[in-house]
Amino acid sequence: MWLLLMIMFSNPYHIENIKILGNYDTKAICATEVKRAVAIKVNRKLSFGCIKIENHKMVNVLPKIKL
């Protein structure tokens, strides 16, 4: 699984926020989405990139409700 990240900077070396914009099965698809994201011009200091997540297990983070 590949995650597309958007990193927002407030100063050159200070990260203000990191957001996950999507998850993809292949690096090629994620790289295509990076190009789409970069093409959108905004007035903020942003960086986009893909990271690979290996050996992950989806975890249900919702509390169990007893009925």
Backbone hydrogen bonds, N-H to C=O, Kabsch-Sander energy under -0.5 kcal/mol:
donor,donor_aa,acceptor,acceptor_aa,energy
2,W,24,Y,-3.0
3,L,51,I,-2.8
4,L,22,G,-2.7
5,L,3,L,-0.6
5,L,49,G,-3.3
6,M,19,K,-2.6
7,I,47,S,-3.3
8,M,6,M,-0.5
8,M,17,N,-3.0
9,F,45,K,-2.6
10,S,14,H,-2.1
11,N,14,H,-1.1
14,H,11,N,-1.3
15,I,13,Y,-0.5
16,E,8,M,-3.0
16,E,14,H,-0.5
17,N,8,M,-1.4
19,K,6,M,-2.6
21,L,4,L,-3.1
21,L,19,K,-0.7
22,G,4,L,-1.0
24,Y,2,W,-2.9
30,C,26,T,-1.7
31,A,27,K,-2.8
32,T,28,A,-1.8
33,E,29,I,-1.8
34,V,30,C,-1.9
35,K,31,A,-1.9
36,R,32,T,-1.8
37,A,33,E,-2.4
38,V,34,V,-2.7
39,A,35,K,-1.6
40,I,36,R,-0.6
40,I,37,A,-1.0
41,K,39,A,-0.8
45,K,9,F,-0.5
46,L,44,R,-1.0
47,S,7,I,-1.9
49,G,5,L,-1.8
51,I,3,L,-2.0
53,I,1,M,-3.1
54,E,52,K,-0.5
61,V,59,V,-0.8
66,K,64,K,-0.5
